[in-house]
Amino acid sequence: QVQFVESGGGLVQPGGSLRLSCAVSGSIFSIYVMGWYRQAPGKQRELVARITSGGSGNYADSVKGRFTISRDNAKNTVYLQMGSLKTEDTAVYYCNARERPFSNDLWGRGTQVTVSS
């Protein structure tokens, strides 16, 4: 069994910042890639950012320059620092992990981020 502990979501005003954290534990030793996806009401789940165990990251165009992803490999934890938040960033944010390049995706339960004045 693999467990996800996501935290850091909440309500923030436009232009504000939030930091999401996701710790993965259980029957998993090392994780090839960790990331964050989001799903807004009525929309498909989309990639926000992801980072490999070697530190290589990529971002959705919509968040480049505003969000920063990082990870602590020893703790199997990934972080998402979100800044200059916009109302369109409102969504449920899901932590994702893949143990090997072609392993199945593992998902957290999600944390709500609401950007509103």
C-alpha positions in Angstrom: 0.0 0.0 0.0 1.1 3.5 -0.8 -0.1 6.5 1.2 -0.2 10.1 0.1 -0.3 13.0 2.6 -1.2 16.2 0.8 -1.3 19.6 2.5 -1.2 23.3 1.9 -4.4 24.0 0.0 -6.8 26.7 0.9 -8.4 30.0 0.0 -6.1 32.8 -1.2 -6.7 36.2 -2.9 -5.5 36.8 -6.4 -1.9 37.7 -6.5 -1.3 35.6 -3.3 0.9 32.5 -2.7 0.4 29.0 -1.4 2.8 26.1 -0.9 1.6 22.6 -1.5 3.3 19.5 0.0 2.9 15.9 -0.7 4.6 13.1 1.2 4.5 9.6 -0.2 5.1 6.5 2.0 4.4 2.8 2.3 5.3 0.1 -0.2 7.5 2.3 -2.3 11.2 2.7 -2.2 12.2 5.4 -4.7 10.1 7.4 -7.0 11.1 8.3 -10.5 8.8 11.2 -11.1 6.6 13.2 -8.8 4.2 15.9 -9.8 1.1 17.9 -9.4 -2.0 17.8 -11.6 -5.1 19.9 -11.2 -8.7 19.6 -12.2 -11.2 22.5 -12.3 -14.9 21.9 -12.3 -16.1 20.8 -15.7 -12.5 20.4 -17.0 -10.1 17.5 -17.5 -7.3 16.9 -15.2 -4.1 18.6 -16.4 -0.5 18.6 -15.6 0.8 21.5 -13.5 4.4 20.5 -13.0 6.5 17.4 -12.4 10.0 16.7 -11.4 12.2 13.6 -11.8 14.4 12.1 -9.1 17.4 13.8 -10.9 15.8 17.2 -10.5 14.6 17.7 -14.1 11.3 19.5 -14.1 8.7 20.7 -16.5 5.7 23.0 -16.2 2.5 23.8 -17.9 2.8 26.9 -19.9 0.0 28.5 -17.8 2.1 28.4 -14.6 5.6 29.0 -15.9 7.3 31.8 -14.0 4.8 31.6 -11.2 5.1 28.1 -9.8 8.1 26.2 -8.7 8.3 22.5 -8.1 10.9 20.8 -5.9 11.3 17.5 -4.1 13.2 15.9 -1.2 14.1 12.4 -2.5 15.1 11.2 1.0 11.6 11.9 2.2 9.7 11.1 -1.0 8.1 14.5 -0.7 7.3 17.0 -3.4 6.5 20.6 -3.0 4.7 23.2 -5.2 5.4 26.8 -4.5 2.6 28.8 -6.2 2.8 32.6 -6.6 1.0 35.3 -8.4 -2.1 33.2 -8.2 -5.0 33.8 -10.5 -8.6 32.9 -10.3 -8.1 30.4 -13.1 -5.7 28.5 -10.8 -8.7 27.4 -8.7 -8.9 23.6 -8.8 -8.4 20.5 -6.9 -4.6 19.7 -7.0 -3.6 16.1 -7.1 -0.2 14.7 -6.2 1.1 12.1 -8.6 4.0 9.7 -8.3 5.4 7.1 -10.7 7.9 4.6 -9.3 9.6 3.9 -12.6 9.4 5.6 -16.0 6.6 3.2 -17.2 5.0 2.3 -13.9 1.4 3.0 -13.2 0.5 6.4 -12.0 -0.3 6.7 -8.3 -2.5 9.5 -7.0 -3.2 11.4 -3.9 -6.8 12.3 -2.9 -6.3 16.0 -3.8 -6.3 19.3 -2.0 -8.5 22.2 -2.9 -7.0 25.5 -4.0 -9.4 28.4 -4.3 -8.2 31.8 -5.6 -10.9 34.4 -5.0 -11.3 37.9 -3.7 
